Amino acid sequence: MCTDEHAVEDRNDGNDKVDSVVVRVMKQKGNCTCRVSLNNNSGSYTVQMKKYQELSSSAPLTENCGLAIDVDYPEVKGILRNLSPIECTSGTNNRVIILEKNSVIEMKSRIIGGNFTRGYCMQIYRGYLVNAPEVQINIQCDDPEKTSTISTTHASATTKYKNKQIFTKEITLTTNSKENYKTPTVTTKRHNKEEEITSITYTKENDEKSTVTTKGYNKEEEDDKLKMYIYIGAGAGGVLMIIVFLLTTLCIRLSRPTNKATALTVEQQVCIALRFYASGSFLQVIGDTLGYDKGTVSRVVSDVTDALIDIKDDFVSWPTDVDSINRIKCGFYRQCNFPNVLGCIDCTHVRIQAPSDDEPSYVNRKGYHSINVQAVYDFEGILICILPFRRC
């Protein structure tokens, strides 16, 4: 809903799953609007609105859902309007709406109390009238933070943004004939932004493509993109640093004294092992993915794992000297106001394949085979003890 996109239904009269448009609300944001109209509507026409295919997942299931949608449309003489808002568990059932010529259904999001955990998916569809002109459901949504362009049959339209009219759209009606066909011409002016849009004109004698010139940009979008690039770069840099560190540390242990051209380098061995650790997939799958034999992958994973175990004590060690113990105690006291704490202890189950010896002893309460591993961390989240089955 909070977008500047436009959509029309497929023309296939008589099927409510085809002759419809769907409004999806995926985030908690107020003042987003969607307007629904009927192209070629020359009289009164009936449309209906309900949650998509009556699915429970198409609307929130709790009373306080964090977001509501207000519904408004022009009154038709002699017919009572249903302007109940779409609000959490209410207002999502089927409602019948009568639209006259140039009438518009306007839906506007509104933030309410509660936690936003599930949005809305509302379907707006029409019936089929015999001997009636071919109508078509048209929907245009606006994001209050973006410039929007509407293609519609209305002679004029004014959009409200944050309860203030700040830009006006001048819209030329669609004209159809064999000699000339012109699409709507839209000129949009907005606060501190301008968009100049040249209409598309098509005739049998002339075929011109549209030209669009845009001035200004959305700084918030640029900032979001910049943040995303920073996160991606930081993540990639962190992974690269880990690989470089492992290569430096394990270089001597994994080097193979051979002159064979097919011998695996330390870099290849480390990457194969990291792939296996990260995916938890079968050795055959790892080999097929990276282009190595299953037996080669098995030996590499075993060698790298043994090398990491050999250097474990250089990085995971229990504090024994007085200075280290006092530093950890002071750190916990500053963070938690809890004296004389040396570490935070917890256990976790590491899934393993079923062993051949004493297999029932390795089945945990969740029904799969695992090793119960105990770990202790200091106040900085650094691992200082890790042992299976035993206490530190």
Buried (B, 14 or more C-beta within 10 A) or exposed (E): BBBBEBEEBEEEBEEBEEBBBBBBBEEBBBBBBBBBBBBBBEEEBEBBBBBBEEEEEBBBEEEEBBBBBBBEBEEBEEEEBEEEBBBBEEBBEEBEBBBBBBBBBBBBBBEBEBEBEBBBBBBBBBBEBEEBEEBBBBBBBBBBBBBBBBBBBBEEBEBBBEEEEBBBBEBEEBEEEEEEBBBBBBBBBBEEBEBEBEBBBEEEEEEEEEEEEEEEEEEEEEEEEEEEEEEEEEEEEEEEEEBEEBBEBBEEBBEEEEEEEEEBEBBBBBBBBBBBEEEEEEBEBBBBEBEBEBEBBBBBBEBBEEBBEEEEEEEBEEBEEEEBBEBBBEBBBEEEEEEEBBBBEEEEBEEEEEEEEEEEEBEEEEEEBBBEBBBBBBBEEEBBBEEEEEEE
